[in-house]
């Protein structure tokens, strides 16, 4: 059986979902038999070098770079999975959705308890090289079509393993509420 090609990305996420994937422990040896990783923080391949079968996305979109990355994943992956609450609903970063962007920037760069020391000139970074902040944090399915959703924060390693095996072998998968984990 030829190996499936898998790519992964962390957008506005904390890498906890990627850590959960590594938590499959010794099954990682089996995973390497089943898949070849392409663009991913797991192997540090920065750009797509071939068309992929599965793309796994952690995190939602909080800036223009996240959106560009997500669109690239949609173009280069046959199946795209939103992995974890940040990808599915925006997660913790989306708490800022209730506050105007200008207020968030002022709090981060001007009004925070340590900003007097770190930013004595009171500069809000605005270099054109920096990704532009979006008006709010968007879940991935509001930017591109998503094929599957794996809930949890992070989704449990067993859930990620079962989902990948089911996807790659054409098997069925059940998602009872008990397998969801949020902590
Ligand atoms: Fe981190 Fe949870 Fe978001 Fe995954 S879903 S990136 S573990 S905060």
Backbone and ligand atoms as CSV (ligand in chain L), in Angstrom:
chain,resi,resn,atom,element,x,y,z
A,1,UNK,N,N,0.854,-1.198,0.000
A,1,UNK,CA,C,0.000,0.000,0.000
A,1,UNK,C,C,0.888,1.247,0.000
A,2,UNK,N,N,0.601,2.184,-0.933
A,2,UNK,CA,C,1.433,3.392,-0.937
A,2,UNK,C,C,1.046,4.281,0.242
A,3,UNK,N,N,2.002,5.027,0.697
A,3,UNK,CA,C,1.756,5.863,1.880
A,3,UNK,C,C,0.893,7.066,1.514
A,4,UNK,N,N,-0.008,7.430,2.430
A,4,UNK,CA,C,-0.779,8.667,2.258
A,4,UNK,C,C,0.141,9.837,2.622
A,5,UNK,N,N,-0.069,10.946,1.952
A,5,UNK,CA,C,0.775,12.117,2.234
A,5,UNK,C,C,-0.017,13.096,3.081
A,6,UNK,N,N,0.550,13.456,4.207
A,6,UNK,CA,C,-0.159,14.279,5.197
A,6,UNK,C,C,0.623,15.568,5.439
A,7,UNK,N,N,-0.106,16.679,5.495
A,7,UNK,CA,C,0.498,17.970,5.850
A,7,UNK,C,C,-0.230,18.506,7.081
A,8,UNK,N,N,0.459,19.252,7.896
A,8,UNK,CA,C,-0.198,19.848,9.073
A,8,UNK,C,C,0.257,21.302,9.218
A,9,UNK,N,N,-0.585,22.091,9.885
A,9,UNK,CA,C,-0.222,23.494,10.138
A,9,UNK,C,C,-0.796,23.939,11.467
A,10,UNK,N,N,-0.102,24.852,12.109
A,10,UNK,CA,C,-0.657,25.533,13.271
A,10,UNK,C,C,-0.865,26.986,12.879
A,11,UNK,N,N,-2.122,27.419,12.852
A,11,UNK,CA,C,-2.421,28.827,12.533
A,11,UNK,C,C,-2.480,29.576,13.864
A,12,UNK,N,N,-3.652,30.129,14.250
A,12,UNK,CA,C,-3.736,30.777,15.557
A,12,UNK,C,C,-4.039,29.702,16.599
A,13,UNK,N,N,-3.035,28.889,16.882
A,13,UNK,CA,C,-3.178,27.813,17.861
A,13,UNK,C,C,-1.986,27.809,18.802
A,14,UNK,N,N,-1.973,26.859,19.733
A,14,UNK,CA,C,-0.905,26.837,20.743
A,14,UNK,C,C,0.035,25.651,20.578
A,15,UNK,N,N,-0.137,24.888,19.511
A,15,UNK,CA,C,0.614,23.670,19.236
A,15,UNK,C,C,0.192,22.505,20.127
A,16,UNK,N,N,-0.814,22.714,20.981
A,16,UNK,CA,C,-1.299,21.615,21.818
A,16,UNK,C,C,-1.882,20.479,20.990
A,17,UNK,N,N,-2.534,20.822,19.876
A,17,UNK,CA,C,-3.108,19.766,19.022
A,17,UNK,C,C,-1.990,18.951,18.373
A,18,UNK,N,N,-0.908,19.618,17.965
A,18,UNK,CA,C,0.228,18.871,17.423
A,18,UNK,C,C,0.856,17.986,18.502
A,19,UNK,N,N,0.941,18.516,19.723
A,19,UNK,CA,C,1.512,17.712,20.821
A,19,UNK,C,C,0.652,16.482,21.063
A,20,UNK,N,N,-0.667,16.664,20.925
A,20,UNK,CA,C,-1.570,15.539,21.138
A,20,UNK,C,C,-1.331,14.460,20.068
A,21,UNK,N,N,-1.043,14.897,18.844
A,21,UNK,CA,C,-0.743,13.918,17.789
A,21,UNK,C,C,0.507,13.122,18.163
A,22,UNK,N,N,1.493,13.795,18.745
A,22,UNK,CA,C,2.712,13.072,19.140
A,22,UNK,C,C,2.452,12.162,20.338
A,23,UNK,N,N,1.364,12.414,21.057
A,23,UNK,CA,C,1.001,11.604,22.233
A,23,UNK,C,C,0.496,10.207,21.874
A,24,UNK,N,N,0.476,9.869,20.581
A,24,UNK,CA,C,0.040,8.506,20.240
A,24,UNK,C,C,1.128,7.498,20.616
A,25,UNK,N,N,2.206,7.997,21.199
A,25,UNK,CA,C,3.289,7.153,21.729
A,25,UNK,C,C,3.845,6.208,20.667
A,26,UNK,N,N,3.916,4.891,21.034
A,26,UNK,CA,C,4.619,3.964,20.125
A,26,UNK,C,C,3.886,3.771,18.792
A,27,UNK,N,N,2.602,4.195,18.760
A,27,UNK,CA,C,1.882,4.078,17.488
A,27,UNK,C,C,2.472,5.000,16.419
A,28,UNK,N,N,3.348,5.904,16.860
A,28,UNK,CA,C,3.980,6.791,15.885
A,28,UNK,C,C,4.784,5.974,14.870
A,29,UNK,N,N,5.303,4.797,15.304
A,29,UNK,CA,C,6.054,3.936,14.386
A,29,UNK,C,C,5.119,3.387,13.310
A,30,UNK,N,N,3.902,3.035,13.745
A,30,UNK,CA,C,2.901,2.549,12.788
A,30,UNK,C,C,2.480,3.691,11.852
A,31,UNK,N,N,2.357,4.894,12.451
A,31,UNK,CA,C,1.948,6.056,11.655
A,31,UNK,C,C,2.942,6.308,10.518
A,32,UNK,N,N,4.208,6.162,10.830
A,32,UNK,CA,C,5.246,6.403,9.817
A,32,UNK,C,C,5.137,5.360,8.692
A,33,UNK,N,N,4.622,4.158,9.043
A,33,UNK,CA,C,4.408,3.154,7.985
A,33,UNK,C,C,3.234,3.545,7.087
A,34,UNK,N,N,2.248,4.241,7.696
A,34,UNK,CA,C,1.030,4.578,6.947
A,34,UNK,C,C,1.141,5.873,6.153
A,35,UNK,N,N,1.897,6.833,6.694
A,35,UNK,CA,C,1.902,8.161,6.065
A,35,UNK,C,C,3.310,8.699,5.860
A,36,UNK,N,N,3.365,9.620,4.902
A,36,UNK,CA,C,4.590,10.404,4.712
A,36,UNK,C,C,4.179,11.849,5.002
A,37,UNK,N,N,4.919,12.528,5.860
A,37,UNK,CA,C,4.576,13.923,6.145
A,37,UNK,C,C,5.189,14.839,5.090
A,38,UNK,N,N,4.423,15.822,4.663
A,38,UNK,CA,C,4.932,16.855,3.771
A,38,UNK,C,C,5.011,18.140,4.592
A,39,UNK,N,N,4.518,19.266,4.085
A,39,UNK,CA,C,4.629,20.543,4.834
A,39,UNK,C,C,4.042,20.391,6.234
A,40,UNK,N,N,4.890,20.560,7.235
A,40,UNK,CA,C,4.422,20.358,8.616
A,40,UNK,C,C,5.492,20.804,9.603
A,41,UNK,N,N,5.078,21.319,10.774
A,41,UNK,CA,C,6.069,21.596,11.812
A,41,UNK,C,C,6.703,20.310,12.339
A,42,UNK,N,N,6.066,19.158,12.076
A,42,UNK,CA,C,6.598,17.891,12.587
A,42,UNK,C,C,7.932,17.562,11.913
A,43,UNK,N,N,8.033,17.821,10.606
A,43,UNK,CA,C,9.308,17.542,9.916
A,43,UNK,C,C,10.015,18.823,9.471
A,44,UNK,N,N,9.390,19.965,9.793
A,44,UNK,CA,C,9.969,21.272,9.465
A,44,UNK,C,C,10.063,21.525,7.958
A,45,UNK,N,N,9.244,20.815,7.154
A,45,UNK,CA,C,9.169,21.156,5.725
A,45,UNK,C,C,8.282,22.393,5.609
A,46,UNK,N,N,8.845,23.465,5.052
A,46,UNK,CA,C,8.162,24.765,5.100
A,46,UNK,C,C,7.148,24.969,3.975
A,47,UNK,N,N,7.416,24.345,2.792
A,47,UNK,CA,C,6.526,24.544,1.646
A,47,UNK,C,C,6.055,23.196,1.105
A,48,UNK,N,N,4.881,23.196,0.465
A,48,UNK,CA,C,4.407,21.965,-0.155
A,48,UNK,C,C,5.370,21.547,-1.267
A,49,UNK,N,N,5.732,20.274,-1.291
A,49,UNK,CA,C,6.568,19.780,-2.389
A,49,UNK,C,C,5.774,18.818,-3.263
A,50,UNK,N,N,4.574,18.444,-2.836
A,50,UNK,CA,C,3.695,17.607,-3.658
A,50,UNK,C,C,2.261,17.764,-3.181
A,51,UNK,N,N,1.350,17.264,-3.996
A,51,UNK,CA,C,-0.069,17.282,-3.617
A,51,UNK,C,C,-0.269,16.309,-2.442
A,52,UNK,N,N,-1.072,16.701,-1.458
A,52,UNK,CA,C,-1.231,15.869,-0.257
A,52,UNK,C,C,-2.625,15.240,-0.198
A,53,UNK,N,N,-2.705,14.114,0.489
A,53,UNK,CA,C,-4.006,13.453,0.666
A,53,UNK,C,C,-4.790,14.108,1.796
A,54,UNK,N,N,-4.108,14.400,2.897
A,54,UNK,CA,C,-4.801,14.922,4.082
A,54,UNK,C,C,-4.061,16.139,4.630
A,55,UNK,N,N,-4.804,17.179,4.944
A,55,UNK,CA,C,-4.239,18.329,5.639
A,55,UNK,C,C,-4.911,18.461,6.995
A,56,UNK,N,N,-4.123,18.613,8.027
A,56,UNK,CA,C,-4.669,18.761,9.387
A,56,UNK,C,C,-4.351,20.169,9.859
A,57,UNK,N,N,-5.406,20.919,10.192
A,57,UNK,CA,C,-5.220,22.326,10.577
A,57,UNK,C,C,-5.517,22.518,12.052
A,58,UNK,N,N,-4.540,23.059,12.762
A,58,UNK,CA,C,-4.740,23.486,14.156
A,58,UNK,C,C,-4.846,25.008,14.152
A,59,UNK,N,N,-5.789,25.538,14.916
A,59,UNK,CA,C,-5.905,26.993,15.047
A,59,UNK,C,C,-6.805,27.621,13.994
A,60,UNK,N,N,-7.410,28.729,14.366
A,60,UNK,CA,C,-8.231,29.492,13.434
A,60,UNK,C,C,-7.381,30.545,12.748
A,61,UNK,N,N,-8.051,31.541,12.157
A,61,UNK,CA,C,-7.336,32.588,11.414
A,61,UNK,C,C,-7.459,33.915,12.148
A,62,UNK,N,N,-6.328,34.436,12.619
A,62,UNK,CA,C,-6.374,35.744,13.286
A,62,UNK,C,C,-5.677,36.810,12.459
A,63,UNK,N,N,-4.895,36.395,11.434
A,63,UNK,CA,C,-4.220,37.401,10.617
A,63,UNK,C,C,-4.122,36.950,9.162
A,64,UNK,N,N,-3.613,37.863,8.317
A,64,UNK,CA,C,-3.590,37.600,6.866
A,64,UNK,C,C,-2.713,36.398,6.529
A,65,UNK,N,N,-1.658,36.178,7.296
A,65,UNK,CA,C,-0.768,35.041,7.023
A,65,UNK,C,C,-1.507,33.719,7.261
A,66,UNK,N,N,-2.330,33.681,8.331
A,66,UNK,CA,C,-3.123,32.474,8.601
A,66,UNK,C,C,-4.040,32.165,7.427
A,67,UNK,N,N,-4.672,33.222,6.883
A,67,UNK,CA,C,-5.613,33.023,5.772
A,67,UNK,C,C,-4.870,32.503,4.538
A,68,UNK,N,N,-3.718,33.121,4.217
A,68,UNK,CA,C,-2.930,32.666,3.048
A,68,UNK,C,C,-2.537,31.208,3.211
A,69,UNK,N,N,-2.094,30.857,4.410
A,69,UNK,CA,C,-1.658,29.476,4.692
A,69,UNK,C,C,-2.816,28.496,4.523
A,70,UNK,N,N,-3.962,28.890,5.066
A,70,UNK,CA,C,-5.129,27.997,5.003
A,70,UNK,C,C,-5.569,27.784,3.550
A,71,UNK,N,N,-5.558,28.847,2.768
A,71,UNK,CA,C,-5.943,28.726,1.342
A,71,UNK,C,C,-4.952,27.804,0.611
A,72,UNK,N,N,-3.653,27.917,0.948
A,72,UNK,CA,C,-2.647,27.028,0.353
A,72,UNK,C,C,-2.952,25.570,0.711
A,73,UNK,N,N,-3.341,25.338,1.972
A,73,UNK,CA,C,-3.671,23.969,2.395
A,73,UNK,C,C,-4.874,23.446,1.617
A,74,UNK,N,N,-5.880,24.297,1.436
A,74,UNK,CA,C,-7.069,23.844,0.697
A,74,UNK,C,C,-6.685,23.466,-0.744
A,75,UNK,N,N,-5.785,24.247,-1.334
A,75,UNK,CA,C,-5.383,23.974,-2.723
A,75,UNK,C,C,-4.553,22.699,-2.825
A,76,UNK,N,N,-3.780,22.411,-1.805
A,76,UNK,CA,C,-2.794,21.320,-1.893
A,76,UNK,C,C,-3.208,20.033,-1.201
A,77,UNK,N,N,-4.383,20.023,-0.542
A,77,UNK,CA,C,-4.801,18.812,0.192
A,77,UNK,C,C,-6.173,18.359,-0.291
A,78,UNK,N,N,-6.289,17.062,-0.590
A,78,UNK,CA,C,-7.589,16.552,-1.039
A,78,UNK,C,C,-8.609,16.645,0.084
A,79,UNK,N,N,-8.188,16.273,1.284
A,79,UNK,CA,C,-9.088,16.295,2.453
A,79,UNK,C,C,-8.501,17.252,3.482
A,80,UNK,N,N,-9.353,18.123,4.002
A,80,UNK,CA,C,-8.872,19.086,5.001
A,80,UNK,C,C,-9.646,18.889,6.310
A,81,UNK,N,N,-8.889,18.768,7.398
A,81,UNK,CA,C,-9.504,18.517,8.705
A,81,UNK,C,C,-9.258,19.708,9.629
A,82,UNK,N,N,-10.327,20.216,10.235
A,82,UNK,CA,C,-10.194,21.200,11.317
A,82,UNK,C,C,-9.974,20.425,12.603
A,83,UNK,N,N,-8.823,20.630,13.207
A,83,UNK,CA,C,-8.445,19.828,14.379
A,83,UNK,C,C,-8.436,20.708,15.629
A,84,UNK,N,N,-9.370,20.466,16.542
A,84,UNK,CA,C,-9.385,21.201,17.802
A,84,UNK,C,C,-10.276,22.435,17.768
A,85,UNK,N,N,-10.584,22.918,18.965
A,85,UNK,CA,C,-11.562,23.996,19.095
A,85,UNK,C,C,-11.134,25.302,18.425
A,86,UNK,N,N,-9.825,25.589,18.434
A,86,UNK,CA,C,-9.392,26.857,17.822
A,86,UNK,C,C,-9.678,26.837,16.326
A,87,UNK,N,N,-9.430,25.702,15.663
A,87,UNK,CA,C,-9.717,25.602,14.226
A,87,UNK,C,C,-11.222,25.588,13.981
A,88,UNK,N,N,-11.964,24.928,14.877
A,88,UNK,CA,C,-13.403,24.741,14.652
A,88,UNK,C,C,-14.216,25.986,15.037
A,89,UNK,N,N,-13.807,26.625,16.147
A,89,UNK,CA,C,-14.626,27.745,16.645
A,89,UNK,C,C,-13.831,29.020,16.920
A,90,UNK,N,N,-12.538,28.985,16.705
A,90,UNK,CA,C,-11.710,30.159,17.035
A,90,UNK,C,C,-10.989,29.975,18.361
A,91,UNK,N,N,-11.625,29.238,19.302
A,91,UNK,CA,C,-10.984,28.929,20.587
A,91,UNK,C,C,-10.646,30.163,21.406
A,92,UNK,N,N,-9.638,30.016,22.268
A,92,UNK,CA,C,-9.260,31.117,23.172
A,92,UNK,C,C,-8.913,32.406,22.427
A,93,UNK,N,N,-8.171,32.328,21.297
A,93,UNK,CA,C,-7.843,33.593,20.616
A,93,UNK,C,C,-9.095,34.386,20.239
A,94,UNK,N,N,-10.220,33.685,20.044
A,94,UNK,CA,C,-11.444,34.373,19.620
A,94,UNK,C,C,-12.090,35.164,20.759
A,95,UNK,N,N,-11.535,35.071,21.959
A,95,UNK,CA,C,-12.062,35.923,23.048
A,95,UNK,C,C,-11.923,37.399,22.681
A,96,UNK,N,N,-10.970,37.702,21.808
A,96,UNK,CA,C,-10.807,39.108,21.416
A,96,UNK,C,C,-11.898,39.574,20.453
A,97,UNK,N,N,-12.729,38.649,19.991
A,97,UNK,CA,C,-13.755,39.040,19.015
A,97,UNK,C,C,-14.766,40.030,19.579
A,98,UNK,N,N,-14.792,40.149,20.906
A,98,UNK,CA,C,-15.759,41.061,21.525
A,98,UNK,C,C,-15.148,42.442,21.793
A,99,UNK,N,N,-13.884,42.585,21.409
A,99,UNK,CA,C,-13.175,43.845,21.695
A,99,UNK,C,C,-12.645,44.409,20.374
A,100,UNK,N,N,-12.788,45.695,20.122
A,100,UNK,CA,C,-12.238,46.257,18.879
A,100,UNK,C,C,-10.726,46.024,18.784
A,101,UNK,N,N,-10.241,45.792,17.547
A,101,UNK,CA,C,-8.812,45.503,17.341
A,101,UNK,C,C,-7.946,46.620,17.917
A,102,UNK,N,N,-8.369,47.874,17.713
A,102,UNK,CA,C,-7.540,48.995,18.198
A,102,UNK,C,C,-7.357,48.907,19.715
A,103,UNK,N,N,-8.411,48.497,20.409
A,103,UNK,CA,C,-8.315,48.375,21.874
A,103,UNK,C,C,-7.382,47.232,22.274
A,104,UNK,N,N,-7.434,46.134,21.531
A,104,UNK,CA,C,-6.539,44.995,21.804
A,104,UNK,C,C,-5.084,45.431,21.650
A,105,UNK,N,N,-4.796,46.168,20.550
A,105,UNK,CA,C,-3.416,46.605,20.300
A,105,UNK,C,C,-2.952,47.582,21.381
A,106,UNK,N,N,-3.853,48.473,21.773
A,106,UNK,CA,C,-3.471,49.445,22.815
A,106,UNK,C,C,-3.163,48.731,24.126
A,107,UNK,N,N,-3.950,47.726,24.467
A,107,UNK,CA,C,-3.721,46.997,25.708
A,107,UNK,C,C,-2.408,46.225,25.632
A,108,UNK,N,N,-2.130,45.617,24.445
A,108,UNK,CA,C,-0.934,44.802,24.304
A,108,UNK,C,C,0.337,45.640,24.293
A,109,UNK,N,N,0.294,46.809,23.623
A,109,UNK,CA,C,1.534,47.559,23.397
A,109,UNK,C,C,1.652,48.849,24.209
A,110,UNK,N,N,0.530,49.352,24.708
A,110,UNK,CA,C,0.607,50.638,25.414
A,110,UNK,C,C,0.161,50.541,26.869
A,111,UNK,N,N,-0.900,49.799,27.121
A,111,UNK,CA,C,-1.511,49.881,28.443
A,111,UNK,C,C,-1.188,48.730,29.376
A,112,UNK,N,N,-0.460,47.703,28.906
A,112,UNK,CA,C,-0.187,46.532,29.747
A,112,UNK,C,C,0.761,46.868,30.885
A,113,UNK,N,N,0.829,46.036,31.938
A,113,UNK,CA,C,1.636,46.342,33.121
A,113,UNK,C,C,3.134,46.437,32.843
A,114,UNK,N,N,3.655,45.783,31.790
A,114,UNK,CA,C,5.101,45.818,31.546
A,114,UNK,C,C,5.464,46.640,30.308
A,115,UNK,N,N,4.475,47.232,29.663
A,115,UNK,CA,C,4.776,47.911,28.397
A,115,UNK,C,C,5.636,49.162,28.589
A,116,UNK,N,N,5.581,49.777,29.762
A,116,UNK,CA,C,6.416,50.951,30.022
A,116,UNK,C,C,7.895,50.581,29.901
A,117,UNK,N,N,8.265,49.372,30.379
A,117,UNK,CA,C,9.648,48.922,30.340
A,117,UNK,C,C,10.045,48.451,28.943
A,118,UNK,N,N,9.145,47.660,28.319
A,118,UNK,CA,C,9.490,47.012,27.040
A,118,UNK,C,C,9.260,47.919,25.842
A,119,UNK,N,N,8.412,48.899,25.980
A,119,UNK,CA,C,8.043,49.722,24.826
A,119,UNK,C,C,7.995,51.186,25.241
A,120,UNK,N,N,9.182,51.714,25.687
A,120,UNK,CA,C,9.175,53.084,26.225
A,120,UNK,C,C,8.729,54.121,25.201
A,121,UNK,N,N,8.943,53.835,23.901
A,121,UNK,CA,C,8.556,54.807,22.867
A,121,UNK,C,C,7.091,54.681,22.470
A,122,UNK,N,N,6.410,53.729,23.121
A,122,UNK,CA,C,4.962,53.538,22.897
A,122,UNK,C,C,4.645,53.380,21.401
A,123,UNK,N,N,5.258,52.371,20.808
A,123,UNK,CA,C,5.044,52.107,19.384
A,123,UNK,C,C,4.140,50.884,19.224
A,124,UNK,N,N,3.118,51.025,18.413
A,124,UNK,CA,C,2.318,49.860,18.014
A,124,UNK,C,C,2.896,49.382,16.687
A,125,UNK,N,N,3.471,48.150,16.636
A,125,UNK,CA,C,4.146,47.701,15.409
A,125,UNK,C,C,3.215,47.761,14.208
A,126,UNK,N,N,3.720,48.335,13.113
A,126,UNK,CA,C,2.872,48.440,11.913
A,126,UNK,C,C,3.686,48.255,10.634
A,127,UNK,N,N,4.854,47.576,10.768
A,127,UNK,CA,C,5.692,47.351,9.585
A,127,UNK,C,C,4.903,46.557,8.549
A,128,UNK,N,N,5.079,46.918,7.278
A,128,UNK,CA,C,4.293,46.237,6.233
A,128,UNK,C,C,4.666,44.763,6.092
A,129,UNK,N,N,5.831,44.374,6.644
A,129,UNK,CA,C,6.236,42.960,6.606
A,129,UNK,C,C,5.380,42.116,7.561
A,130,UNK,N,N,4.776,42.763,8.546
A,130,UNK,CA,C,4.002,42.006,9.546
A,130,UNK,C,C,2.648,41.608,8.974
A,131,UNK,N,N,2.173,40.381,9.293
A,131,UNK,CA,C,0.837,40.004,8.843
A,131,UNK,C,C,-0.203,40.957,9.423
A,132,UNK,N,N,-1.226,41.254,8.624
A,132,UNK,CA,C,-2.255,42.184,9.078
A,132,UNK,C,C,-3.251,41.456,9.996
A,133,UNK,N,N,-3.537,42.055,11.139
A,133,UNK,CA,C,-4.530,41.459,12.038
A,133,UNK,C,C,-5.911,41.549,11.407
A,134,UNK,N,N,-6.688,40.484,11.511
A,134,UNK,CA,C,-8.062,40.525,10.996
A,134,UNK,C,C,-8.965,41.206,12.020
A,135,UNK,N,N,-10.149,41.586,11.586
A,135,UNK,CA,C,-11.072,42.272,12.503
A,135,UNK,C,C,-11.503,41.358,13.643
A,136,UNK,N,N,-11.474,40.033,13.388
A,136,UNK,CA,C,-11.760,39.064,14.450
A,136,UNK,C,C,-11.081,37.749,14.095
A,137,UNK,N,N,-11.160,36.793,14.986
A,137,UNK,CA,C,-10.575,35.474,14.729
A,137,UNK,C,C,-11.655,34.606,14.081
A,138,UNK,N,N,-11.317,34.026,12.921
A,138,UNK,CA,C,-12.300,33.241,12.169
A,138,UNK,C,C,-12.022,31.751,12.294
A,139,UNK,N,N,-13.071,30.938,12.473
A,139,UNK,CA,C,-12.866,29.494,12.373
A,139,UNK,C,C,-12.545,29.137,10.923
A,140,UNK,N,N,-11.840,28.026,10.729
A,140,UNK,CA,C,-11.330,27.705,9.379
A,140,UNK,C,C,-12.448,27.539,8.355
A,141,UNK,N,N,-13.596,26.957,8.777
A,141,UNK,CA,C,-14.636,26.685,7.780
A,141,UNK,C,C,-15.303,27.959,7.281
A,142,UNK,N,N,-15.030,29.102,7.925
A,142,UNK,CA,C,-15.557,30.367,7.389
A,142,UNK,C,C,-14.625,30.951,6.328
A,143,UNK,N,N,-13.456,30.335,6.155
A,143,UNK,CA,C,-12.496,30.819,5.148
A,143,UNK,C,C,-12.449,29.859,3.955
A,144,UNK,N,N,-12.385,28.559,4.223
A,144,UNK,CA,C,-12.330,27.554,3.149
A,144,UNK,C,C,-13.263,26.398,3.496
A,145,UNK,N,N,-13.493,25.526,2.517
A,145,UNK,CA,C,-14.311,24.337,2.795
A,145,UNK,C,C,-13.484,23.364,3.656
A,146,UNK,N,N,-14.113,22.900,4.709
A,146,UNK,CA,C,-13.469,21.910,5.587
A,146,UNK,C,C,-14.251,20.600,5.454
A,147,UNK,N,N,-13.514,19.482,5.370
A,147,UNK,CA,C,-14.184,18.197,5.148
A,147,UNK,C,C,-14.565,17.501,6.446
A,148,UNK,N,N,-13.708,17.607,7.458
A,148,UNK,CA,C,-13.996,16.918,8.727
A,148,UNK,C,C,-13.583,17.807,9.903
A,149,UNK,N,N,-14.238,17.561,11.042
A,149,UNK,CA,C,-13.977,18.338,12.258
A,149,UNK,C,C,-13.633,17.364,13.388
A,150,UNK,N,N,-12.525,17.602,14.073
A,150,UNK,CA,C,-12.162,16.753,15.208
A,150,UNK,C,C,-12.171,17.611,16.473
A,151,UNK,N,N,-13.228,17.480,17.290
A,151,UNK,CA,C,-13.370,18.378,18.439
A,151,UNK,C,C,-12.451,18.003,19.597
A,152,UNK,N,N,-12.274,18.974,20.487
A,152,UNK,CA,C,-11.473,18.772,21.692
A,152,UNK,C,C,-10.465,19.892,21.820
A,153,UNK,N,N,-9.910,20.011,23.005
A,153,UNK,CA,C,-8.877,21.020,23.251
A,153,UNK,C,C,-7.854,20.453,24.219
A,154,UNK,N,N,-6.866,19.732,23.684
A,154,UNK,CA,C,-6.791,19.294,22.290
A,154,UNK,C,C,-7.608,18.019,22.099
A,155,UNK,N,N,-7.906,17.649,20.834
A,155,UNK,CA,C,-8.497,16.333,20.629
A,155,UNK,C,C,-7.553,15.271,21.205
A,156,UNK,N,N,-8.126,14.254,21.851
A,156,UNK,CA,C,-7.276,13.220,22.472
A,156,UNK,C,C,-6.441,12.513,21.411
A,157,UNK,N,N,-5.270,12.039,21.844
A,157,UNK,CA,C,-4.392,11.301,20.919
A,157,UNK,C,C,-5.131,10.109,20.318
A,158,UNK,N,N,-5.928,9.399,21.140
A,158,UNK,CA,C,-6.654,8.227,20.624
A,158,UNK,C,C,-7.642,8.627,19.538
A,159,UNK,N,N,-8.275,9.790,19.739
A,159,UNK,CA,C,-9.241,10.266,18.743
A,159,UNK,C,C,-8.531,10.596,17.421
A,160,UNK,N,N,-7.382,11.267,17.530
A,160,UNK,CA,C,-6.624,11.604,16.319
A,160,UNK,C,C,-6.172,10.335,15.604
A,161,UNK,N,N,-5.703,9.380,16.376
A,161,UNK,CA,C,-5.241,8.113,15.799
A,161,UNK,C,C,-6.395,7.396,15.102
A,162,UNK,N,N,-7.530,7.257,15.815
A,162,UNK,CA,C,-8.678,6.544,15.238
A,162,UNK,C,C,-9.158,7.238,13.961
A,163,UNK,N,N,-9.166,8.569,13.989
A,163,UNK,CA,C,-9.651,9.315,12.821
A,163,UNK,C,C,-8.721,9.115,11.633
A,164,UNK,N,N,-7.417,9.192,11.882
A,164,UNK,CA,C,-6.470,9.032,10.781
A,164,UNK,C,C,-6.543,7.628,10.196
A,165,UNK,N,N,-6.603,6.618,11.074
A,165,UNK,CA,C,-6.657,5.236,10.591
A,165,UNK,C,C,-7.939,5.014,9.797
A,166,UNK,N,N,-9.068,5.526,10.301
A,166,UNK,CA,C,-10.344,5.355,9.597
A,166,UNK,C,C,-10.286,6.024,8.225
A,167,UNK,N,N,-9.693,7.204,8.201
A,167,UNK,CA,C,-9.609,7.946,6.940
A,167,UNK,C,C,-8.708,7.238,5.931
A,168,UNK,N,N,-7.592,6.741,6.422
A,168,UNK,CA,C,-6.604,6.160,5.508
A,168,UNK,C,C,-6.969,4.751,5.066
A,169,UNK,N,N,-7.787,4.068,5.881
A,169,UNK,CA,C,-8.131,2.686,5.535
A,169,UNK,C,C,-9.566,2.579,5.028
A,170,UNK,N,N,-10.279,3.698,5.013
A,170,UNK,CA,C,-11.667,3.682,4.558
A,170,UNK,C,C,-12.613,3.072,5.581
A,171,UNK,N,N,-12.158,2.972,6.836
A,171,UNK,CA,C,-12.992,2.387,7.891
A,171,UNK,C,C,-13.994,3.390,8.431
A,172,UNK,N,N,-14.875,2.892,9.311
A,172,UNK,CA,C,-15.859,3.776,9.937
A,172,UNK,C,C,-15.327,4.295,11.249
A,173,UNK,N,N,-15.882,5.412,11.679
A,173,UNK,CA,C,-15.450,5.953,12.962
A,173,UNK,C,C,-16.650,6.504,13.713
A,174,UNK,N,N,-16.701,6.215,15.031
A,174,UNK,CA,C,-17.780,6.773,15.845
A,174,UNK,C,C,-17.205,7.906,16.698
A,175,UNK,N,N,-18.048,8.888,16.973
A,175,UNK,CA,C,-17.601,10.007,17.804
A,175,UNK,C,C,-18.532,10.181,18.991
A,176,UNK,N,N,-18.536,9.228,19.960
A,176,UNK,CA,C,-19.401,9.414,21.125
A,176,UNK,C,C,-18.912,10.590,21.970
A,177,UNK,N,N,-19.829,11.210,22.684
A,177,UNK,CA,C,-19.489,12.419,23.445
A,177,UNK,C,C,-18.342,12.171,24.433
A,178,UNK,N,N,-18.270,10.947,24.982
A,178,UNK,CA,C,-17.252,10.646,25.994
A,178,UNK,C,C,-15.819,10.822,25.479
A,179,UNK,N,N,-15.621,10.736,24.152
A,179,UNK,CA,C,-14.226,10.838,23.665
A,179,UNK,C,C,-13.788,12.285,23.533
A,180,UNK,N,N,-14.725,13.232,23.707
A,180,UNK,CA,C,-14.320,14.637,23.618
A,180,UNK,C,C,-13.565,15.014,24.891
A,181,UNK,N,N,-12.520,15.785,24.730
A,181,UNK,CA,C,-11.742,16.196,25.898
A,181,UNK,C,C,-11.463,17.697,25.805
A,182,UNK,N,N,-11.770,18.396,26.879
A,182,UNK,CA,C,-11.504,19.833,26.918
A,182,UNK,C,C,-10.781,20.133,28.241
A,183,UNK,N,N,-9.469,20.294,28.210
A,183,UNK,CA,C,-8.782,20.728,29.440
A,183,UNK,C,C,-7.478,21.417,29.110
L,1,LIG,FE1,FE,-4.246,24.659,21.735
L,1,LIG,FE2,FE,-6.653,23.715,22.439
L,1,LIG,FE3,FE,-6.430,25.443,20.435
L,1,LIG,FE4,FE,-5.515,22.942,20.120
L,1,LIG,S1,S,-7.647,23.549,20.430
L,1,LIG,S2,S,-4.477,24.830,19.505
L,1,LIG,S3,S,-4.773,22.532,22.215
L,1,LIG,S4,S,-5.934,25.847,22.604
